[in-house]
Amino acid sequence: MGETFAEEGALAAAAAAGAKLELTDLERKLLAHLAGAELPLDELIRRTGLLAHQVTAAMTTLAIKGLIAQRPGGVFTARSGPPAKQGLD
Protein backbone atom coordinates (compact mmCIF):
# COMPACT_ATOMS: atom_id res chain seq x y z
CA MET A 1 0.00 0.00 0.00
CA GLY A 2 1.53 3.34 -1.02
CA GLU A 3 1.88 6.13 1.49
CA THR A 4 0.72 9.67 0.91
CA PHE A 5 3.21 12.53 0.88
CA ALA A 6 2.36 13.41 4.52
CA GLU A 7 2.80 9.80 5.63
CA GLU A 8 6.09 9.48 3.76
CA GLY A 9 7.36 12.67 5.39
CA ALA A 10 6.30 11.57 8.86
CA LEU A 11 7.80 8.10 8.43
CA ALA A 12 11.04 9.50 7.00
CA ALA A 13 11.31 11.92 9.91
CA ALA A 14 10.75 9.09 12.36
CA ALA A 15 13.39 6.95 10.65
CA ALA A 16 15.85 9.83 10.79
CA ALA A 17 15.17 10.12 14.51
CA GLY A 18 15.92 6.41 14.92
CA ALA A 19 12.35 5.43 15.72
CA LYS A 20 10.45 2.58 14.12
CA LEU A 21 6.81 3.51 13.75
CA GLU A 22 4.08 1.12 12.88
CA LEU A 23 0.81 2.67 11.84
CA THR A 24 -2.62 1.11 11.88
CA ASP A 25 -4.88 1.37 8.85
CA LEU A 26 -6.92 3.97 10.74
CA GLU A 27 -3.84 6.05 11.54
CA ARG A 28 -2.79 5.93 7.88
CA LYS A 29 -6.29 6.97 6.82
CA LEU A 30 -6.26 9.95 9.17
CA LEU A 31 -2.80 11.03 8.01
CA ALA A 32 -4.02 10.82 4.42
CA HIS A 33 -6.87 13.21 5.26
CA LEU A 34 -4.39 15.59 6.90
CA ALA A 35 -1.99 15.54 3.94
CA GLY A 36 -1.59 19.19 3.00
CA ALA A 37 -4.60 20.16 5.09
CA GLU A 38 -5.49 21.45 8.52
CA LEU A 39 -8.77 19.99 9.77
CA PRO A 40 -10.78 20.16 12.98
CA LEU A 41 -11.66 16.89 14.71
CA ASP A 42 -15.34 17.03 13.72
CA GLU A 43 -14.38 17.35 10.04
CA LEU A 44 -12.07 14.33 10.31
CA ILE A 45 -14.95 12.37 11.86
CA ARG A 46 -17.30 13.48 9.08
CA ARG A 47 -14.85 12.71 6.27
CA THR A 48 -13.90 9.27 7.57
CA GLY A 49 -17.41 8.22 8.60
CA LEU A 50 -15.97 6.70 11.77
CA LEU A 51 -17.21 7.02 15.32
CA ALA A 52 -15.89 9.95 17.35
CA HIS A 53 -14.16 7.74 19.92
CA GLN A 54 -12.30 5.85 17.18
CA VAL A 55 -10.97 9.03 15.61
CA THR A 56 -10.16 10.61 18.97
CA ALA A 57 -8.20 7.56 20.12
CA ALA A 58 -6.24 7.33 16.85
CA MET A 59 -5.49 11.06 16.88
CA THR A 60 -4.18 10.76 20.44
CA THR A 61 -1.88 7.92 19.35
CA LEU A 62 -0.66 9.91 16.33
CA ALA A 63 0.07 12.88 18.61
CA ILE A 64 2.02 10.67 21.02
CA LYS A 65 4.00 9.31 18.06
CA GLY A 66 4.75 12.92 17.11
CA LEU A 67 3.10 12.65 13.68
CA ILE A 68 0.39 15.28 14.12
CA ALA A 69 0.02 18.57 15.93
CA GLN A 70 -3.02 20.39 17.22
CA ARG A 71 -3.12 24.06 16.32
CA PRO A 72 -5.08 26.82 18.06
CA GLY A 73 -8.79 26.43 17.51
CA GLY A 74 -8.66 22.64 17.67
CA VAL A 75 -7.30 22.24 14.15
CA PHE A 76 -5.03 19.26 13.43
CA THR A 77 -2.18 19.04 10.95
CA ALA A 78 0.39 16.42 9.99
CA ARG A 79 3.90 17.23 11.19
CA SER A 80 6.54 17.53 8.49
CA GLY A 81 9.63 17.46 10.71
CA PRO A 82 11.00 14.87 13.09
CA PRO A 83 8.63 13.65 15.82
CA ALA A 84 8.76 15.76 18.95
CA LYS A 85 10.45 14.20 21.97
CA GLN A 86 8.02 13.23 24.67
CA GLY A 87 8.71 13.49 28.38
CA LEU A 88 10.96 15.64 30.48
CA ASP A 89 14.68 15.62 29.82
N, C-alpha and C positions, 0 to 999 in steps of 0.2 A: 504494500500500500504506500503510495507516494505521499510525502509530507508537503504541507503548504509552506510558503516562504516564511511565515511567522514560526511555524513548528521547526523548520530547518534552522532558523536563526537561534531559537531557544535551545535546541538540542546541541548545536555547534558551540554555543556559549557554555553550556553545561559541560561538554566534553573538554573544552579549553580550561575549565575550572577543575577538571579532574573528577567530575561527578558522573555517575552512570544513572541516567534517568529512564525509567520505564513509565510509559504513559498508557492509560486505559483508553479504550475506544471513545469513551465519553470525554475524557480530557483532550484527546486529539480533535474531537468534534468542536469543543468549545474554543480551542486555540484557532481552529479554522475560521470560526465566526469572528474571532478577534483580529484576524490577519488584516492589517492595514485599517483597522476600525477601533473606535472607542465606543463601547456599548454599556448601558446600564443593565443591571441584573434582570429586571423585568423584561427587557428586550431580548436578552439571551434566552430566557425561559420561553418567550413567545416564539422566537425563531427556531428553537430546537424542538419544541412541542413536548418537552420533558416536565416532570413535576418539579416544583420549586425546591424541595429538599434535595433532589438529585443534583440539580445545578449548583445549589449553594454548597453542598459537600464537595463537589468536584472543583469548584472555584477556590474553596479553602485549601484543598490539596495542591492546586496549581500555584497558589500564593506561597504556600510553605516551600514548594519546590523552587520558588523564585522565578517562575515563568510568566506571571501576570502581576500587574500592579493595579491598585484601586486609586483613582484620581478623585479630586474634590467633586462632590456632587454624586458620588456613588457610581462613577463611570469606570469601567474596567478596560484595560489595554494589555496586549501582549508585550512583554519586555523584550528589548532587542539586544541588550548587553548581557554580561555574565549574571547568573543568579546571585541575588543578594545573600550575604552570609546571615545566618540566623543565630540568635543567641548573643550572649554578652561575652566579649573578649577581654 
